[in-house]
Amino acid sequence: MASTQLIKSRIRSVRNTRQITKAMQLVAASKMRKVQEAAGQTRYFSQTARELLTRLRQLVDIKQYALYSTRPVQARLTILITSDRGLAGAYNSNVLKQYLNTLKADKASGVKNYTIAIGRKGSSIATRLEDVELVGAYHDFPMSPGANELQPIVTAAVQMFTEQTVDAVDIIYTEFKSAVVQQAKTLKLLPAGFEETDVTEQIRLAVFEPSEEAVLENATLRLLEAQLLQALLESFASEESMRMLAMKNATDNANELVDDLTLVFNNARQAAITQELAEITGGAEAMSE
């Protein structure tokens, strides 16, 4: 009976774990839907922002504007977006692999790296790496960030770029493609408009008032914030999607384990009953003799 009691205890433990993973799956699914909707609503604006940056770069002599200045990359600022918590499948490992590959390529080229980490997982890795200077760490970032959360990061990036502390600013994040497909990507943030984007005819024919120069001066920072916001929303949606799938797999595994343990328990109980019957029969035959 000791073995059956042990099996029953394991079944209860797995069932309790299954309840937790199921609850986490439902919570992650709810969060994913909200962030997915937010990311979808801002995706068109983000794409238009990239087109505007590219178009303004084509129309204006950008040599006189610091944020559009291109120069050989001797130092890079990387804005790394990870999660604060685990249990999200390969979410953090994928984006950290992209980050480490970038660091490896920069080291081979003699490029110094500065990092701003959004999320505990990223800052934990960055602090342990040699030849990487962590200049900012942001934890418990809201899933619906506003200007108060975005401006300090954009301001720090712009300041380091204009002071020529760094020659490029990149965002490493996870692009949300669908509930089952997410991809770690690198987005070039500065120099502004450096990453050429196909410009629609609507943007090409647009008239900028009062002038292209005035729009460029006043809109560039807001457009950079839009790029960072979109990267954050894409990352948050990817995180919750991968966490939902990870918890679903854990729940399914728990169901299978409960079924297996139940079968083992039934077999053990049947064996115990058979043994008891054999002992009773044997005792009865001994008494009859």
N, C-alpha and C positions, 0 to 999 in steps of 0.2 A: 504493500500500500504506500510505502514511502515514495516509490518511483512515480506512482500515479498522482500523489500530492504535489510532487515537484513539477510534473507536467502541467497540472492544473494551475499552479502558480505562474508558470511561464506563459500559459494561455492568457491569464488575466493581465499579465504585464504587457504582452503584445497587443491585447485589445485596448488597454489604456493608451499605449503609444499610437495605435491606429486612430483613436479619437483625437489625439493632439494633432497628428499630421493631417487628418481630414479637416479639422478646424483651421489650421494654417493654410491649407489649400484653398478653402473658401475665402478666407481673408485676403490672400494674395490675388485671387481671381477678381474680387471686388476692387481692390486697389489698381490692378492692371487695367480694368475697364475704364476707370476714371482717368488714369494717366494717359492711356491710349487715346481717349477722346481729346484730351488737352493737347497731346502731341500732334494729332491729326488736324486740330483747329489751327495750330501755329505753323504747321509744315509749309503751307502755301506762302505765308508771310516770310518765313525764313528763306525759302527759295527766291522769292522776290527781292529780299534784302541782298542776297548774293548777286543777283542779276544787276541790281542797282549799283552795288559796289564795283562790279566789273564795268558797267556802262560809264560810270563817272570817271573811272580810271582811264577809259578810252577817250573821253571828251576833254579832260582837264590835264594841264601840265602838272603831273603829280610830284614832280621833283621838288617842288616847294612845300609839299605837305609831308610832315614827319611820319605820319601813320601809313603812308603809301610808299615810303622809301625802301627800296630793295638794295641789299648789300650782301656780300659774302657772309655766310652763316658761320660765326665763330663761337656763338653761345646761343642756346635755345631755352625758352621757357615752355614747359609742358604742363598743361592743365589736365590732370588725371582724374577721371570720374569713376569711382568704384562705389561699393556699398558700405554701410556701417555694420551690417550683420551678415552672417553666413547663411547656410541652408538655402542657397540659391543656385544649386547645380554648378555649371561651369562658368557662370557669369563673371566672377572676379578673375578666375584663372585666364579666361580668354582676353580680357582687357589688359591684365597685367603682362601677359605674353606679348601683346602688341607694344606695350610700354617698354619692356625689357629689350625687345628687338630694336626699338628706336634708340635706346641707350647704347646698345652694342654697336650700332651703325655710327652713332655720334662719336663714341670713343675711338673707333677705328679711324674716323676722319679728324680727330682732334677737336671736336666740338664740345664745349662745356655745357652742362645741363643744370638748369634750375627747374624746380617742380612746385606747383601748387596742387595739393591733393584735396579732392572733395570725396570724403568717405574714409572711415577708419582703416579699411583694408589697404587702401592705397598709401595713406600716410605711414602705416606700420611698415610697409615694404620700403618706402622711400627713405625712411630714417635709418634703415640698416644697410643701405647701399653706399658704397664708396663713390667718390667723384660725382655725387649728386647733392645739390644744396636745396633743402626743403625750405621754401620761403613763405609758405602758407599752408595751413591745414584747416579744413572746414568739416565739422562733424554734425550729424543730425540735421542735415540740410532739408528744408521743407520740400515736399513733393510738388507744391505750387509756388515756386520762388517768385518774389517780386523784385522791384528795383533795389530795395534795401539789402537784399541778399546778393544780387548780381553786381551792383556798382563797385563794391570793394575789390572784387576779383578783376573786373574789367579795368578799374583804375590802376591797380597794381601792375597789370600786364601792359597797359598803355605807358605808364611811367617808366617801366624797365625798358620798353622798346624805344621810347623817345629819348631817353638818356643814353641809349646805345649800350646798356648793360647786356641786352640780348639783341639778336638780329632777326629772330623769328619767334612767333608764339603759336603753338599747336594745341589742339584739344584732342585728347584720346578718350573716346567714349564708345558706347555700344548702340548701334543703330537698330531700331525696332522695325523689322520687316513684317512679321506676323507673329501669332502666338507661339509658333514653334520654330521660327527662324529669327535669329538675332546675329549681328555681325559687328565685331570690334573694328573701329575705324579711326583714322586720324584726319582731323579737319584743320586746315591752315587758317588761323585767325588773323595774324599779322605777319607780313604787311597786308593791309586791308585791300581786298580785291585781288590779292596775288593769285589765288586759285581761280583760273579762268573758268567761267561758267557760260553755257549757251544762253544768249540773251534773246528773249522773245521779241517779236516784231512790235508788240505793244510797248515794251520798254525802250526799244530803239527809236520809236517815233514820239516818245514822251517829251514834253517841253518842261524844263526845269525852271521854276520861278523862285526868287527873282533872277537867279543865275545858277549855272552848274557849280560854280565856286562856292556860292553861299550855301547851296544844298549840301555840298560835300563837307563843308566845315561843320555844319550843324547836325547833319544826319549820321555821320560816320560812327560816332560813339553809340548812338541808339541802335544802329544796324549791327554793330559788334555785339551788343547786349542780346540782340535777337538771336545771333548765332549761338551764343553760350546758352541761352534759355532753351533753344531747340535741342542742343546736345544733352542738356540735363533731362529734359522730358523724355527724349528717346531712351536715355540710359535708365531712368526710373521705370519706364514701361517694360524695358527688357529685363530688368532685375525682377520685377514682380511676376512677369511671364515665366521666367526660368525657375523662380521659387515655386510658383504654382505647379509646374510640371514636376519639379523635384519632390514636392509633397504628395502629388498624385502617385508618382512611382513608389514612394515610401508607403503610402496607404495600400496600394495594390500588393506590394511585397508583404505587408503585414497581414492582409487577407489570406494570401497563399500560405504564410507561415502558420496562421491560426488553423487553416484547414489541415495542414500537415501534422501539426501538434495534436489536433483533435483525433486524427486517424491513429497516431501513436498512442494517445490516451485510451482510445477504444480497444486497441489491440492489447495494451497492457492490462486493462480492466478485464477483458475477456480471458487473458491468460491467468489472471489472478482467480477468476471465478472457476475456470477449469481446474486449477490446482486445488482450490478448496473442495470442489466436488470429488476430485480424486482422493483427497485426504479423508473426506467423510465416508466415501465408499470403502476405502481401505480400512478405516476404523470399524465400520459396520461388519465387514467380513471377518476381521480379527475377533470381534465379540461373539460372532455366531459360532466360531470354532471353539 
